[in-house]
Amino acid sequence: VQLVESGGGLVQPGGSLRLSCAASGTLFHIYTMGWYRQVPGKQREFVASITKLNVTDYNDSVKGRFTISGDRLVNTIFLEMNSLKPEDTAVYYCNADVTAKLRGMGDWGQGTRFTVSS
């Protein structure tokens, strides 16, 4: 599975941004896709996920601000982020796994970075 993220950049606090992750390759076995994020010196952190049945899950720190969605016709997931905070600054990685809950394993994209700063 190949995962390609896009949508990073610079945004002001309180602003919005949308990340995309396009999947290609052999996908029939993929059950869940989602996002992790990582800042230097810290472990990669789960952000949000969506299953092929459209069941979503979120890190408590982003609930109410981030929305994950998917378009199965184009094998792409999106992460709509609102009310962004400086602490959301990170490299965001797309992840795909065969299980109903992401395990921090499986296939990864190359990451897309965005910065929340005034």
PyMOL CGO cylinders between C-alpha atoms (Angstrom):
from pymol import cmd
from pymol.cgo import CYLINDER

trace = [
    CYLINDER, 0.00, 0.00, 0.00, 1.31, 3.43, -0.93, 0.3, 1, 1, 1, 1, 1, 1,
    CYLINDER, 1.31, 3.43, -0.93, 0.09, 6.43, 1.03, 0.3, 1, 1, 1, 1, 1, 1,
    CYLINDER, 0.09, 6.43, 1.03, 0.68, 10.01, -0.09, 0.3, 1, 1, 1, 1, 1, 1,
    CYLINDER, 0.68, 10.01, -0.09, -0.19, 12.88, 2.21, 0.3, 1, 1, 1, 1, 1, 1,
    CYLINDER, -0.19, 12.88, 2.21, -0.75, 16.46, 1.19, 0.3, 1, 1, 1, 1, 1, 1,
    CYLINDER, -0.75, 16.46, 1.19, -2.05, 19.68, 2.67, 0.3, 1, 1, 1, 1, 1, 1,
    CYLINDER, -2.05, 19.68, 2.67, 0.63, 20.86, 5.04, 0.3, 1, 1, 1, 1, 1, 1,
    CYLINDER, 0.63, 20.86, 5.04, 1.81, 24.43, 5.43, 0.3, 1, 1, 1, 1, 1, 1,
    CYLINDER, 1.81, 24.43, 5.43, 1.61, 27.38, 7.79, 0.3, 1, 1, 1, 1, 1, 1,
    CYLINDER, 1.61, 27.38, 7.79, -1.60, 28.44, 9.50, 0.3, 1, 1, 1, 1, 1, 1,
    CYLINDER, -1.60, 28.44, 9.50, -2.40, 30.94, 12.20, 0.3, 1, 1, 1, 1, 1, 1,
    CYLINDER, -2.40, 30.94, 12.20, -3.79, 29.91, 15.58, 0.3, 1, 1, 1, 1, 1, 1,
    CYLINDER, -3.79, 29.91, 15.58, -7.52, 29.46, 15.33, 0.3, 1, 1, 1, 1, 1, 1,
    CYLINDER, -7.52, 29.46, 15.33, -7.27, 28.74, 11.64, 0.3, 1, 1, 1, 1, 1, 1,
    CYLINDER, -7.27, 28.74, 11.64, -8.24, 25.70, 9.62, 0.3, 1, 1, 1, 1, 1, 1,
    CYLINDER, -8.24, 25.70, 9.62, -6.49, 23.27, 7.35, 0.3, 1, 1, 1, 1, 1, 1,
    CYLINDER, -6.49, 23.27, 7.35, -7.33, 20.08, 5.53, 0.3, 1, 1, 1, 1, 1, 1,
    CYLINDER, -7.33, 20.08, 5.53, -4.96, 17.18, 5.05, 0.3, 1, 1, 1, 1, 1, 1,
    CYLINDER, -4.96, 17.18, 5.05, -5.45, 14.48, 2.45, 0.3, 1, 1, 1, 1, 1, 1,
    CYLINDER, -5.45, 14.48, 2.45, -4.06, 10.99, 2.17, 0.3, 1, 1, 1, 1, 1, 1,
    CYLINDER, -4.06, 10.99, 2.17, -4.38, 9.09, -1.08, 0.3, 1, 1, 1, 1, 1, 1,
    CYLINDER, -4.38, 9.09, -1.08, -3.94, 5.34, -0.99, 0.3, 1, 1, 1, 1, 1, 1,
    CYLINDER, -3.94, 5.34, -0.99, -2.93, 3.15, -3.89, 0.3, 1, 1, 1, 1, 1, 1,
    CYLINDER, -2.93, 3.15, -3.89, -1.81, -0.39, -4.48, 0.3, 1, 1, 1, 1, 1, 1,
    CYLINDER, -1.81, -0.39, -4.48, -3.44, -3.49, -3.05, 0.3, 1, 1, 1, 1, 1, 1,
    CYLINDER, -3.44, -3.49, -3.05, -6.15, -2.13, -0.78, 0.3, 1, 1, 1, 1, 1, 1,
    CYLINDER, -6.15, -2.13, -0.78, -8.72, -4.86, -0.33, 0.3, 1, 1, 1, 1, 1, 1,
    CYLINDER, -8.72, -4.86, -0.33, -7.25, -5.95, 3.00, 0.3, 1, 1, 1, 1, 1, 1,
    CYLINDER, -7.25, -5.95, 3.00, -7.08, -2.45, 4.50, 0.3, 1, 1, 1, 1, 1, 1,
    CYLINDER, -7.08, -2.45, 4.50, -9.73, -1.95, 7.17, 0.3, 1, 1, 1, 1, 1, 1,
    CYLINDER, -9.73, -1.95, 7.17, -8.74, 1.29, 8.84, 0.3, 1, 1, 1, 1, 1, 1,
    CYLINDER, -8.74, 1.29, 8.84, -6.91, 4.41, 7.80, 0.3, 1, 1, 1, 1, 1, 1,
    CYLINDER, -6.91, 4.41, 7.80, -5.99, 7.38, 9.86, 0.3, 1, 1, 1, 1, 1, 1,
    CYLINDER, -5.99, 7.38, 9.86, -3.48, 9.90, 11.07, 0.3, 1, 1, 1, 1, 1, 1,
    CYLINDER, -3.48, 9.90, 11.07, -0.66, 10.07, 13.54, 0.3, 1, 1, 1, 1, 1, 1,
    CYLINDER, -0.66, 10.07, 13.54, 1.49, 13.07, 14.32, 0.3, 1, 1, 1, 1, 1, 1,
    CYLINDER, 1.49, 13.07, 14.32, 4.98, 13.50, 15.64, 0.3, 1, 1, 1, 1, 1, 1,
    CYLINDER, 4.98, 13.50, 15.64, 7.07, 16.35, 16.97, 0.3, 1, 1, 1, 1, 1, 1,
    CYLINDER, 7.07, 16.35, 16.97, 10.84, 16.13, 17.42, 0.3, 1, 1, 1, 1, 1, 1,
    CYLINDER, 10.84, 16.13, 17.42, 11.83, 14.24, 20.52, 0.3, 1, 1, 1, 1, 1, 1,
    CYLINDER, 11.83, 14.24, 20.52, 8.41, 12.72, 21.09, 0.3, 1, 1, 1, 1, 1, 1,
    CYLINDER, 8.41, 12.72, 21.09, 6.73, 9.49, 20.13, 0.3, 1, 1, 1, 1, 1, 1,
    CYLINDER, 6.73, 9.49, 20.13, 4.34, 9.37, 17.25, 0.3, 1, 1, 1, 1, 1, 1,
    CYLINDER, 4.34, 9.37, 17.25, 0.84, 10.10, 18.56, 0.3, 1, 1, 1, 1, 1, 1,
    CYLINDER, 0.84, 10.10, 18.56, -2.51, 8.83, 17.32, 0.3, 1, 1, 1, 1, 1, 1,
    CYLINDER, -2.51, 8.83, 17.32, -4.77, 11.58, 15.99, 0.3, 1, 1, 1, 1, 1, 1,
    CYLINDER, -4.77, 11.58, 15.99, -7.79, 10.07, 14.27, 0.3, 1, 1, 1, 1, 1, 1,
    CYLINDER, -7.79, 10.07, 14.27, -8.94, 7.06, 12.30, 0.3, 1, 1, 1, 1, 1, 1,
    CYLINDER, -8.94, 7.06, 12.30, -11.78, 5.85, 10.15, 0.3, 1, 1, 1, 1, 1, 1,
    CYLINDER, -11.78, 5.85, 10.15, -12.75, 2.31, 9.28, 0.3, 1, 1, 1, 1, 1, 1,
    CYLINDER, -12.75, 2.31, 9.28, -14.25, 1.03, 6.05, 0.3, 1, 1, 1, 1, 1, 1,
    CYLINDER, -14.25, 1.03, 6.05, -17.57, 1.06, 7.89, 0.3, 1, 1, 1, 1, 1, 1,
    CYLINDER, -17.57, 1.06, 7.89, -17.04, 4.76, 8.63, 0.3, 1, 1, 1, 1, 1, 1,
    CYLINDER, -17.04, 4.76, 8.63, -16.49, 4.25, 12.33, 0.3, 1, 1, 1, 1, 1, 1,
    CYLINDER, -16.49, 4.25, 12.33, -14.29, 7.07, 13.55, 0.3, 1, 1, 1, 1, 1, 1,
    CYLINDER, -14.29, 7.07, 13.55, -12.01, 7.48, 16.52, 0.3, 1, 1, 1, 1, 1, 1,
    CYLINDER, -12.01, 7.48, 16.52, -10.18, 10.54, 17.82, 0.3, 1, 1, 1, 1, 1, 1,
    CYLINDER, -10.18, 10.54, 17.82, -7.51, 11.48, 20.26, 0.3, 1, 1, 1, 1, 1, 1,
    CYLINDER, -7.51, 11.48, 20.26, -9.16, 13.41, 23.07, 0.3, 1, 1, 1, 1, 1, 1,
    CYLINDER, -9.16, 13.41, 23.07, -6.97, 16.42, 22.32, 0.3, 1, 1, 1, 1, 1, 1,
    CYLINDER, -6.97, 16.42, 22.32, -8.55, 16.89, 18.89, 0.3, 1, 1, 1, 1, 1, 1,
    CYLINDER, -8.55, 16.89, 18.89, -12.16, 15.89, 19.55, 0.3, 1, 1, 1, 1, 1, 1,
    CYLINDER, -12.16, 15.89, 19.55, -14.55, 18.61, 18.47, 0.3, 1, 1, 1, 1, 1, 1,
    CYLINDER, -14.55, 18.61, 18.47, -11.86, 20.31, 16.37, 0.3, 1, 1, 1, 1, 1, 1,
    CYLINDER, -11.86, 20.31, 16.37, -10.76, 17.67, 13.87, 0.3, 1, 1, 1, 1, 1, 1,
    CYLINDER, -10.76, 17.67, 13.87, -12.98, 15.62, 11.59, 0.3, 1, 1, 1, 1, 1, 1,
    CYLINDER, -12.98, 15.62, 11.59, -11.80, 12.60, 9.65, 0.3, 1, 1, 1, 1, 1, 1,
    CYLINDER, -11.80, 12.60, 9.65, -13.64, 11.44, 6.56, 0.3, 1, 1, 1, 1, 1, 1,
    CYLINDER, -13.64, 11.44, 6.56, -13.07, 9.20, 3.59, 0.3, 1, 1, 1, 1, 1, 1,
    CYLINDER, -13.07, 9.20, 3.59, -13.92, 8.98, -0.06, 0.3, 1, 1, 1, 1, 1, 1,
    CYLINDER, -13.92, 8.98, -0.06, -13.74, 5.34, -1.04, 0.3, 1, 1, 1, 1, 1, 1,
    CYLINDER, -13.74, 5.34, -1.04, -14.25, 6.10, -4.72, 0.3, 1, 1, 1, 1, 1, 1,
    CYLINDER, -14.25, 6.10, -4.72, -10.82, 7.71, -4.82, 0.3, 1, 1, 1, 1, 1, 1,
    CYLINDER, -10.82, 7.71, -4.82, -9.27, 5.81, -1.90, 0.3, 1, 1, 1, 1, 1, 1,
    CYLINDER, -9.27, 5.81, -1.90, -8.57, 9.02, -0.05, 0.3, 1, 1, 1, 1, 1, 1,
    CYLINDER, -8.57, 9.02, -0.05, -9.08, 10.13, 3.51, 0.3, 1, 1, 1, 1, 1, 1,
    CYLINDER, -9.08, 10.13, 3.51, -9.21, 13.66, 4.77, 0.3, 1, 1, 1, 1, 1, 1,
    CYLINDER, -9.21, 13.66, 4.77, -8.53, 15.36, 8.06, 0.3, 1, 1, 1, 1, 1, 1,
    CYLINDER, -8.53, 15.36, 8.06, -10.41, 18.61, 8.46, 0.3, 1, 1, 1, 1, 1, 1,
    CYLINDER, -10.41, 18.61, 8.46, -8.78, 20.61, 11.25, 0.3, 1, 1, 1, 1, 1, 1,
    CYLINDER, -8.78, 20.61, 11.25, -10.36, 23.65, 12.84, 0.3, 1, 1, 1, 1, 1, 1,
    CYLINDER, -10.36, 23.65, 12.84, -9.50, 25.88, 15.78, 0.3, 1, 1, 1, 1, 1, 1,
    CYLINDER, -9.50, 25.88, 15.78, -5.87, 24.98, 15.35, 0.3, 1, 1, 1, 1, 1, 1,
    CYLINDER, -5.87, 24.98, 15.35, -3.49, 25.50, 18.23, 0.3, 1, 1, 1, 1, 1, 1,
    CYLINDER, -3.49, 25.50, 18.23, 0.30, 25.85, 18.26, 0.3, 1, 1, 1, 1, 1, 1,
    CYLINDER, 0.30, 25.85, 18.26, 0.48, 22.45, 19.94, 0.3, 1, 1, 1, 1, 1, 1,
    CYLINDER, 0.48, 22.45, 19.94, -1.03, 20.90, 16.81, 0.3, 1, 1, 1, 1, 1, 1,
    CYLINDER, -1.03, 20.90, 16.81, 2.21, 21.70, 15.01, 0.3, 1, 1, 1, 1, 1, 1,
    CYLINDER, 2.21, 21.70, 15.01, 3.76, 18.42, 13.91, 0.3, 1, 1, 1, 1, 1, 1,
    CYLINDER, 3.76, 18.42, 13.91, 4.50, 16.15, 11.02, 0.3, 1, 1, 1, 1, 1, 1,
    CYLINDER, 4.50, 16.15, 11.02, 1.31, 14.28, 10.24, 0.3, 1, 1, 1, 1, 1, 1,
    CYLINDER, 1.31, 14.28, 10.24, 1.56, 10.75, 8.95, 0.3, 1, 1, 1, 1, 1, 1,
    CYLINDER, 1.56, 10.75, 8.95, -1.10, 8.73, 7.21, 0.3, 1, 1, 1, 1, 1, 1,
    CYLINDER, -1.10, 8.73, 7.21, -1.44, 5.15, 8.36, 0.3, 1, 1, 1, 1, 1, 1,
    CYLINDER, -1.44, 5.15, 8.36, -3.30, 2.12, 7.05, 0.3, 1, 1, 1, 1, 1, 1,
    CYLINDER, -3.30, 2.12, 7.05, -3.89, -1.12, 8.88, 0.3, 1, 1, 1, 1, 1, 1,
    CYLINDER, -3.89, -1.12, 8.88, -5.82, -4.35, 8.55, 0.3, 1, 1, 1, 1, 1, 1,
    CYLINDER, -5.82, -4.35, 8.55, -7.38, -4.10, 11.99, 0.3, 1, 1, 1, 1, 1, 1,
    CYLINDER, -7.38, -4.10, 11.99, -10.39, -2.14, 13.24, 0.3, 1, 1, 1, 1, 1, 1,
    CYLINDER, -10.39, -2.14, 13.24, -8.18, 0.03, 15.39, 0.3, 1, 1, 1, 1, 1, 1,
    CYLINDER, -8.18, 0.03, 15.39, -4.87, 1.52, 14.29, 0.3, 1, 1, 1, 1, 1, 1,
    CYLINDER, -4.87, 1.52, 14.29, -1.94, -0.04, 16.07, 0.3, 1, 1, 1, 1, 1, 1,
    CYLINDER, -1.94, -0.04, 16.07, 0.81, 2.24, 14.89, 0.3, 1, 1, 1, 1, 1, 1,
    CYLINDER, 0.81, 2.24, 14.89, 1.89, -0.48, 12.50, 0.3, 1, 1, 1, 1, 1, 1,
    CYLINDER, 1.89, -0.48, 12.50, 1.06, -1.30, 8.89, 0.3, 1, 1, 1, 1, 1, 1,
    CYLINDER, 1.06, -1.30, 8.89, 1.73, 1.11, 6.05, 0.3, 1, 1, 1, 1, 1, 1,
    CYLINDER, 1.73, 1.11, 6.05, 2.83, 4.73, 6.42, 0.3, 1, 1, 1, 1, 1, 1,
    CYLINDER, 2.83, 4.73, 6.42, 3.02, 7.76, 4.23, 0.3, 1, 1, 1, 1, 1, 1,
    CYLINDER, 3.02, 7.76, 4.23, 6.03, 10.04, 4.05, 0.3, 1, 1, 1, 1, 1, 1,
    CYLINDER, 6.03, 10.04, 4.05, 4.41, 12.66, 6.27, 0.3, 1, 1, 1, 1, 1, 1,
    CYLINDER, 4.41, 12.66, 6.27, 3.26, 16.22, 5.75, 0.3, 1, 1, 1, 1, 1, 1,
    CYLINDER, 3.26, 16.22, 5.75, 4.29, 19.04, 8.03, 0.3, 1, 1, 1, 1, 1, 1,
    CYLINDER, 4.29, 19.04, 8.03, 2.28, 21.98, 9.14, 0.3, 1, 1, 1, 1, 1, 1,
    CYLINDER, 2.28, 21.98, 9.14, 2.96, 24.72, 11.59, 0.3, 1, 1, 1, 1, 1, 1,
    CYLINDER, 2.96, 24.72, 11.59, 0.47, 26.67, 13.63, 0.3, 1, 1, 1, 1, 1, 1,
    CYLINDER, 0.47, 26.67, 13.63, 2.00, 30.03, 14.39, 0.3, 1, 1, 1, 1, 1, 1,
    CYLINDER, 2.00, 30.03, 14.39, 1.22, 33.70, 14.23, 0.3, 1, 1, 1, 1, 1, 1,
]
cmd.load_cgo(trace, "trace")
